[in-house]
Amino acid sequence: MSDNLKVVENATCTFCGCVCDDMNLTVDVDEHRITKAENACILGKAWFREHGIEQRPFALIDGHEATTEAGVEEAAQILARARFPMIYGLSDTTCEAQRVAVGLADMLGGTIDTTTSVCHGPSGIAFQGVGESTASLGELKNRADMIVFWGGNPAEAHPRLFSRYAVTPKGMYIPNGRKDRTIVLVDVRRTASTPAADIFVQVKPRSDFEVLWALRALVKGRKVDPSIERRTGVSLAVLEDLVARMKRCNYGAFLFGMGLTMNRGRHFNSAALLALATDLNQFTHWVAKPVRGHGNVTGADNVVSWQTGFPFGVNFSRGYPRFNPGEFTTVDVLARGDADAALIIASDPASNFPKPAIEHLKRIPVIVLDPKATLTSRLARVAFTTATYGINVTGTVYRMDDVALTLRPAFPSPYPSDEQVLTAIRDRVRVLLGGNRLPAGAAPIAPAVAAAS
C-alpha cells in the first residue's frame, strides 16, 4: 500500500439507521478523502466518497466570512435575547452533541425537537400509549423465521437491512438463511423491495388501519366481514392465511416505515401494529420496530428521552419539560410564527418543510451547524461549518434497534465538531444570562473577550 494511504478497519457508516459498523475504509491521507469503502452499500459508498475536506469559511455572519469565535458570540447573543427559541435537527450528529443541545434548550427555556417529528413521530406517540415488543437486529438475523415489512422500501432506502440482518443472512437458528424465512411485504404499490418477498399484500392507500384491525380480530378468533376487501383491497382469505402463518412461526418481526406512520391514521396505525404484535405474543414470539432513516435519529430520541422523559417536541418555557406534538413540534411552531429564533443542527428544514414554516424561518434569526452549504444555511444569520460525524468526529450513535455504537473516524477535520460549537454557545449563553433570562428590549451585552471555539 502507498505511504499516503491508510486503512481504517471496522468503521461505522452513519448514512442510514442500519449504522453498519463493518466498513473497511481506504483513506488518502494527503488529500483527506476516502477512496474505497469495503462492505458499504451503494448509498454508503456515496456517503463516504463525498465527504472530503472542502475549503469553506469557519463561519458566516449575515453572509460575511467570520471566525468560529465570532459566530459563537453572535449565536449566543441571538439565543440569549430570544423569548421562544427553537432548536431542531440533531439526527445527523453524535449523542454527545445532542446532550449539549438539550441542556441549551433547558437553559434558554426554549423548545427542542428532532427530525422524528416529521417521520416516525407517530410511532413515538404510539409507543407511549401501547408499548412495544423489541429486539436487536442481531436477534432478527439469528432467530426470525418470519419478517413483515410494512410501508417501507428497504431495498432502496436501507439496502443492507436485507443482506445483513433480515432476509438473506444465515443465523444461529436460521441455518439456511433465506430458505428458512418467510418474507411478507405490505405496501400500496410494488417497489424495488417486492421481488424479495414471498408474499406481497397490496393495500389500498389510506387503509392500513383497517387491515391491521382486521388482522387483530382474526388473531383473537373474531369474525371479519368479507366486505373488508372492498375497503382495503385485501381479501379475507389473504388475511386469514397471513394470520395462520403468523401464529405458526417461531419468531416473527414487524419492520415498519413511514408509509405507515405518515399516512391517514398516523399514530393510530403504529399503535395498531404494535398491538398486533402484542396479540400474537399469546401464540408465539413477535417483535415490532420502526425502520429509521437518519444515521443517529434513534440516538436523538434516546438522548432527548433520557434527559426530558419525552422523545421529541419538548418545551421548557415553564421551567420543566412539556411534550405536546402539534404544539411544540417544529413545523407547527414555525407555521404559527411562534419562534423568534432557531438553532438548526445537522438538518435542512428549508428544503422540505411546508411553505409557511420556511417563510417564518426567513423572518427570524437562524443559526445553522452543518458540514455543507444547504438551503437553510443560506438563509441563516449565523452558519457554522462543522466536521462530519463518523468521517471526522468520534462519538456515540444508536442503530435503529437502540444499540449504541462508537464511531471510528477516518481522518481529522480543521473544522470543530457540533459538540464543540454547541458547548461554546452554551457556555457563552450562560454568561450572558447570568443565571436569568434577559428582559425583552434589554441593551446589548458586550461581547466576551474570548469565546471557546
C-alpha positions in Angstrom: 0.0 0.0 0.0 1.2 3.5 -0.8 2.6 5.6 2.0 -0.2 8.2 1.6 -2.9 5.6 2.1 -4.2 4.1 5.3 -6.9 1.6 6.2 -9.5 2.2 8.9 -11.0 -1.2 9.9 -14.5 -1.6 11.3 -15.5 1.9 10.7 -19.2 2.9 11.0 -21.4 4.2 8.3 -23.8 6.9 9.5 -25.8 7.3 6.3 -28.9 5.5 7.5 -30.4 3.8 10.5 -28.6 0.5 9.8 -25.4 2.2 11.0 -23.3 -0.7 9.6 -20.1 -1.0 11.7 -18.1 -3.3 9.5 -16.7 -0.9 7.0 -13.0 -1.1 5.9 -12.1 2.3 4.6 -9.1 3.2 2.5 -8.1 6.8 3.2 -5.9 9.1 1.1 -4.0 10.8 3.9 -2.6 13.6 1.7 -5.9 14.5 0.0 -8.1 13.9 3.1 -10.6 11.7 1.3 -11.9 8.1 1.4 -11.0 6.3 -1.8 -12.6 2.9 -1.0 -15.3 1.6 1.3 -15.4 -2.2 1.6 -18.7 -3.7 2.6 -20.6 -0.5 2.1 -23.8 -0.5 0.0 -24.2 1.9 -2.9 -25.6 4.6 -0.5 -22.8 4.1 1.9 -20.1 4.4 -0.7 -21.6 7.6 -2.0 -21.7 8.9 1.6 -18.0 8.2 2.3 -16.7 9.4 -1.0 -18.5 12.8 -0.9 -17.1 13.8 2.4 -13.6 15.2 1.8 -12.3 18.5 3.3 -13.9 21.4 1.5 -12.4 24.8 1.8 -15.3 26.8 3.4 -15.4 29.6 5.9 -15.4 28.5 9.5 -18.5 30.7 10.0 -20.7 33.1 8.1 -22.4 36.0 9.8 -25.0 37.7 7.5 -23.2 36.1 4.6 -19.8 37.5 5.5 -16.9 35.3 6.5 -16.1 35.1 10.2 -14.3 33.1 12.7 -15.9 30.3 14.8 -15.4 32.5 17.9 -17.2 35.4 16.3 -20.0 33.1 15.2 -20.3 31.7 18.7 -20.7 35.2 20.1 -23.3 36.2 17.6 -25.3 33.0 18.1 -25.2 33.3 21.8 -26.4 36.9 21.7 -29.3 35.8 19.4 -30.4 32.9 21.7 -30.0 34.8 24.9 -32.4 37.5 23.7 -34.9 35.1 22.2 -38.2 34.7 24.1 -39.2 31.5 22.3 -36.1 29.9 20.7 -36.5 26.7 18.7 -33.7 24.0 18.5 -34.2 21.5 15.7 -32.5 18.7 13.8 -29.9 16.5 15.7 -30.4 13.3 13.7 -27.1 13.5 11.9 -24.8 14.3 14.8 -23.4 12.4 17.9 -25.2 11.7 21.1 -22.7 13.9 22.9 -23.7 16.9 20.8 -27.4 16.0 21.2 -26.9 16.1 25.0 -25.4 19.6 24.9 -28.3 20.8 22.7 -30.9 19.5 25.2 -29.1 21.3 28.0 -29.0 24.5 26.0 -32.8 24.3 25.4 -33.3 23.8 29.1 -31.1 26.8 29.9 -33.0 29.0 27.4 -36.4 27.9 28.4 -36.9 27.1 24.7 -38.2 24.1 22.7 -36.2 21.2 21.3 -37.3 19.0 18.5 -35.8 16.3 16.3 -36.5 15.2 12.7 -38.5 12.4 14.3 -41.5 14.8 14.4 -41.6 14.7 10.6 -41.0 11.0 10.2 -41.6 8.4 13.0 -43.1 10.9 15.4 -46.4 9.0 15.3 -44.6 5.9 16.3 -43.1 7.8 19.3 -46.6 8.7 20.4 -47.9 5.1 19.9 -45.0 3.7 22.0 -46.2 5.7 25.0 -49.8 4.6 24.7 -49.3 0.9 23.7 -45.7 -0.1 24.5 -43.6 -2.2 22.2 -42.0 -5.6 21.9 -38.4 -5.0 20.9 -35.4 -6.9 19.6 -32.0 -6.1 18.2 -31.2 -6.6 14.5 -28.8 -9.4 15.6 -31.8 -11.2 17.1 -33.7 -11.0 13.8 -30.7 -12.3 11.9 -30.3 -15.3 14.3 -33.9 -16.1 15.2 -36.6 -14.5 12.9 -38.2 -17.0 10.6 -41.0 -14.6 9.5 -40.5 -10.9 8.8 -43.2 -8.5 7.7 -42.1 -5.2 6.1 -45.0 -2.7 6.3 -45.0 0.6 4.5 -41.3 0.8 3.5 -38.9 0.1 0.7 -35.7 -1.2 2.3 -34.1 -2.3 -1.0 -33.6 1.3 -1.9 -33.6 3.1 1.5 -31.6 0.6 3.6 -30.0 -1.9 1.2 -28.0 -3.8 3.8 -31.1 -4.4 6.0 -31.9 -7.3 3.6 -28.5 -8.7 3.2 -27.0 -8.3 6.6 -29.9 -8.7 9.0 -33.4 -9.5 7.8 -33.7 -11.6 4.6 -30.6 -13.5 3.3 -28.1 -13.9 6.1 -27.7 -17.3 7.9 -28.3 -17.2 11.6 -27.9 -19.4 14.7 -31.4 -20.7 14.4 -31.8 -19.9 10.7 -29.0 -22.0 9.3 -30.3 -21.9 5.7 -30.8 -18.2 5.6 -33.3 -17.1 3.0 -34.8 -20.6 2.7 -35.7 -20.6 6.4 -37.6 -17.3 6.3 -41.0 -16.2 5.1 -40.8 -12.6 4.0 -44.0 -10.5 3.7 -44.2 -7.0 2.2 -47.3 -4.8 2.8 -47.5 -1.7 0.7 -49.7 0.4 -1.5 -47.7 -0.4 -4.6 -44.9 -2.6 -5.9 -41.4 -1.3 -5.2 -37.8 -2.5 -5.6 -38.3 -4.5 -2.4 -41.2 -6.5 -3.8 -39.1 -9.2 -5.5 -37.6 -10.1 -2.1 -40.9 -11.1 -0.7 -42.6 -14.5 -0.6 -46.0 -12.7 -0.1 -46.9 -9.3 -1.3 -50.0 -7.7 0.2 -51.1 -4.6 -1.7 -53.5 -2.4 0.4 -55.5 0.5 -0.8 -54.0 3.8 0.1 -55.1 5.1 3.5 -56.5 1.8 4.6 -53.6 0.4 6.7 -55.5 0.8 10.0 -58.5 -1.2 8.8 -56.2 -4.0 7.6 -54.3 -4.1 10.9 -57.5 -4.1 12.9 -58.9 -6.9 10.8 -55.7 -8.9 11.5 -56.1 -8.3 15.2 -59.7 -9.5 15.1 -58.7 -12.7 13.3 -55.8 -13.3 15.7 -58.3 -13.2 18.5 -60.7 -15.5 16.7 -63.3 -12.9 15.9 -65.4 -12.8 12.7 -64.4 -10.4 10.0 -66.9 -9.5 7.3 -65.7 -10.4 3.7 -66.6 -6.8 2.7 -63.2 -5.9 4.2 -61.9 -6.4 0.7 -63.9 -3.5 -0.8 -62.4 -1.1 1.8 -58.9 -2.3 1.8 -58.2 -4.2 -1.4 -57.2 -7.3 0.5 -59.4 -10.3 0.6 -60.5 -12.1 3.7 -58.8 -15.2 2.5 -55.4 -13.5 2.3 -55.8 -12.0 5.7 -56.7 -15.4 7.2 -53.7 -17.1 5.5 -51.4 -14.4 6.8 -52.7 -14.8 10.4 -52.3 -18.5 10.2 -48.6 -18.1 9.1 -48.0 -15.5 11.9 -49.3 -17.9 14.5 -47.2 -20.8 13.2 -43.8 -19.1 13.0 -41.3 -19.5 15.8 -40.1 -15.8 15.8 -41.7 -13.0 13.9 -40.9 -9.4 13.4 -42.7 -6.3 12.0 -40.4 -3.7 10.5 -42.5 -0.7 9.6 -41.7 2.5 7.7 -43.0 6.0 7.0 -45.6 4.5 4.6 -47.4 3.5 7.8 -46.7 6.5 10.0 -47.1 9.3 7.6 -50.5 8.1 6.3 -54.1 8.5 7.3 -54.3 7.4 10.9 -50.7 8.2 11.8 -50.1 7.2 15.4 -53.2 5.0 15.4 -51.6 3.0 12.6 -48.4 2.5 14.6 -50.4 1.7 17.7 -52.5 -0.9 15.8 -49.3 -2.7 14.5 -47.7 -2.6 18.0 -50.9 -4.0 19.5 -51.0 -6.7 16.8 -47.5 -7.8 17.9 -48.7 -8.0 21.5 -51.7 -10.1 20.4 -49.5 -12.5 18.5 -47.3 -13.0 21.6 -50.1 -15.1 23.1 -49.3 -17.7 20.5 -45.6 -17.3 19.6 -42.9 -14.6 19.8 -43.3 -11.4 17.8 -41.5 -8.0 17.9 -42.0 -4.7 16.1 -39.5 -2.0 15.3 -39.6 1.1 13.1 -37.1 1.3 10.3 -35.3 4.6 10.8 -33.8 6.9 8.2 -31.0 9.2 9.5 -27.8 7.7 11.0 -28.5 8.8 14.5 -32.2 9.7 14.7 -32.7 6.9 17.1 -29.9 8.4 19.2 -31.7 11.7 19.2 -34.9 10.1 20.5 -32.9 8.3 23.2 -30.9 11.3 24.4 -34.0 13.6 24.5 -36.0 10.9 26.2 -33.5 10.2 29.0 -32.9 13.9 29.6 -36.5 15.0 29.5 -38.8 12.0 29.6 -40.1 12.6 26.1 -38.6 11.8 22.6 -39.2 15.0 20.6 -41.1 18.2 20.6 -40.2 19.2 24.2 -40.7 22.7 25.6 -39.0 24.1 28.7 -40.7 27.6 28.9 -42.3 26.8 32.3 -39.1 25.5 33.8 -39.9 21.8 33.3 -40.2 19.7 30.2 -43.6 19.5 28.4 -44.4 17.3 25.5 -47.2 18.1 23.1 -46.9 17.2 19.4 -48.8 19.7 17.3 -47.9 22.5 19.7 -44.2 22.1 20.3 -43.1 20.3 17.1 -41.1 22.5 14.8 -43.3 22.6 11.7 -46.2 23.7 13.9 -44.1 26.3 15.9 -42.8 27.8 12.7 -46.0 27.8 10.8 -47.8 29.6 13.6 -45.0 32.1 13.8 -44.3 31.4 17.4 -40.5 31.1 17.3 -38.4 34.2 17.4 -35.0 32.4 16.8 -34.0 29.0 15.6 -30.9 26.8 16.0 -30.7 24.1 13.3 -28.3 21.3 13.9 -27.3 18.9 11.0 -30.6 19.4 9.2 -32.1 21.2 6.3 -35.7 22.2 7.0 -35.7 24.9 4.3 -35.6 22.1 1.7 -38.6 20.1 2.9 -40.7 22.0 5.4 -44.1 23.4 4.4 -44.0 26.9 2.8 -45.5 28.8 5.9 -42.8 27.3 8.1 -40.0 28.2 5.7 -41.3 31.7 5.3 -41.2 32.2 9.0 -37.6 30.9 9.1 -36.7 33.7 6.7 -38.2 36.3 9.1 -36.3 35.3 12.2 -32.6 34.9 13.1 -31.4 31.4 12.2 -28.3 29.7 13.4 -27.1 26.6 11.5 -24.5 24.0 12.2 -23.7 21.8 9.1 -20.7 20.4 7.3 -22.1 21.5 3.9 -23.9 24.5 2.5 -27.7 23.9 2.4 -30.8 25.9 1.7 -31.2 26.5 5.4 -27.6 27.7 5.9 -28.1 30.2 3.0 -30.9 31.9 4.9 -29.1 31.8 8.2 -27.9 34.8 10.2 -25.1 32.6 11.5 -23.8 29.5 9.7 -21.1 27.3 11.1 -19.0 24.8 9.1 -18.6 21.7 11.3 -16.9 18.4 11.0 -18.8 15.3 9.8 -19.6 12.8 12.5 -18.3 9.3 11.7 -16.0 10.7 9.0 -14.0 13.2 11.1 -15.5 13.0 14.5 -15.8 10.2 17.0 -18.7 9.8 19.4 -21.7 7.6 20.1 -24.6 6.8 17.8 -27.6 4.5 18.1 -28.6 2.0 15.5 -32.3 1.8 14.6 -32.7 -1.1 17.1 -31.4 1.1 20.0 -28.0 -0.5 20.1 -25.3 2.1 20.9 -22.1 2.1 18.7 -18.9 4.1 18.9 -17.7 5.9 15.7 -14.2 5.4 14.3 -13.3 8.5 12.2 -11.3 8.2 9.1 -9.4 11.5 9.1 -9.4 14.8 11.1 -11.1 18.0 10.0 -9.9 21.5 10.5 -13.5 22.4 11.5 -14.9 22.0 15.0 -17.4 19.3 15.8 -21.1 20.1 16.5 -20.4 19.3 20.2 -17.6 21.8 20.4 -19.6 24.6 18.8 -22.7 23.9 20.9 -20.7 23.7 24.1 -19.1 27.1 23.3 -22.5 28.6 22.6 -24.0 27.1 25.8 -21.1 28.4 27.9 -21.4 31.9 26.4 -25.2 31.9 26.8 -24.8 31.0 30.5 -22.5 34.1 30.9 -24.9 36.3 29.1 -27.9 35.2 31.1 -26.1 35.4 34.3 -28.4 32.9 35.8 -31.5 34.7 34.5 -33.2 35.2 31.1 -32.7 38.7 29.6 -35.8 41.0 29.8 -37.3 42.0 26.5 -35.7 45.1 25.0 -32.6 44.9 27.2 -29.5 46.7 26.0 -26.9 44.7 24.0 -24.4 42.8 26.1 -20.8 43.5 25.5 -19.1 40.5 23.7 -16.7 38.3 25.6 -13.0 39.0 25.3 -12.6 35.4 24.0 -15.0 32.6 23.3 -14.5 28.9 23.1 -14.0 27.6 19.6 
